[in-house]
Amino acid sequence: MRDSKACAVLAGKMELMAGHTPYKFLEQRPGSNYRQLFLRGRNLLAEVVYRATMGPEPRTPDEVAQDYGIPREAVDEAVDYCRRHADVLQHEREDVLTDICQRGLDTPPCAPAEGVSGA
């Protein structure tokens, strides 16, 4: 049941994402396995920009714009897009995690064993 609901949600979102977007700084990447939008002319996912504004050490939109060398308006669009399409982004993250697990990339030697420190 969950898959059919996710497919219905994605079908509605894909119509918007399949063609022209209402965003000035975001675009769909033809041939990409990602359904989410990228910053126009950059190999940078909108969600990467959005996540830089969140978390335990969030950056301000101005700081993120400076970090990535993009206009502040591009950060605002990425944040708006990600908030409006959170369901699509979540489904995409789940797909990536499923693929990682199916390929065995979530276990050593591909993933660090527990107790291994970075120092």
N, C-alpha and C positions, 0 to 999 in steps of 0.2 A: 504494500500500500504506500509506503514511504516513497518508493521509487517512482510510482505513478504521479504522486503529488509533486515531487521534485521535477519530473519531466514537464508537468503542466506549468509549473512556475517558470522553468527555463524556456519553454516554448513562447510564453508571453514576453519574456525579457529578450529573447533572441531576435524577435521581430525588430525591436528598436536597435539592437546591436548589429543586425545583419547588413544594414545599409548605412546611410548618412547618420551621423550622431548630432545631437543638438549642441555638442561641446566644441569649443574653439581649439582647445589644447589636447583633446583626447581623440584617439582613433582606434578602430579595430585593426588588428594585424592579420592580413590575409596569410593563410597557411599556418598560423600559430595554433598550437594545441590549447592555448588559453582562450577562454570565452570573454574574459574581462578586457577592458580597454587599456591601451598603452598611451603614454605621452607621445604626442605627434612628433615623428622624426627621431624618437629616442627608443632605445631598448630598455624601457623603464615602465613597469606595470603601475597602474594607478594605485593599486593596493599597497605597493611599497612606499609610495609617497604618503598615503593616508596613514599607514602604520607608524611612520616617523613622527606623526603628531600625537601619538597615543603611547600608552605603556607607562612604566615606572619613571622614565626620564623623557617625557614628551618634549618635542621641539615646537617652537611657535611656527606658524605658517611662514613667516618671514625667514626664520632660520632654515627651514626645510628648503625654501626657494633658493636661498644662498648655497646651502649644502649641495644641491643638485644642479645649480646653475640654470634654474628655470624661473619664469615669471611667477610672482605671487598668485596671480589669477589662475595659473595652471595648478597650483597647490589647492586653491579653493575648489576648482572643478573636480580634481581627483577626490577630495574629501566628499563633496556633494555626490559624485557618482557612486562612491563606495557605500555611503549611507543609504542611497536609494536602491542599490543592488546588492545588499548584504546577503540575501538568500543565494544569489548566483555565486558570489565569492565563497560562501560557506560550502556550497556543493562542489565547487572547483577544488577547494582545499581537501575535501573528503576524497575526491577522485585521485588527487595526487598522493595522498596518504595510502589509499588502497593500492595504487600502482607500486609504491615503494615497498609495501609489505608483500605483495604478490611476487615481486622480483627479488625478495630476500635482502633488500638493501637496508633493512631496519635491524639487522643483526651483525655482530662482528664477523669479518673484519671491516665491513662497510660502515658500520656504526660503532662508536667507541663502546667498549665494555664498561659496565658499571664500575665505579671506583677509580677510573682512570682520570687523573687530573690534567688540566691544561698546562700546568707549570713544570 
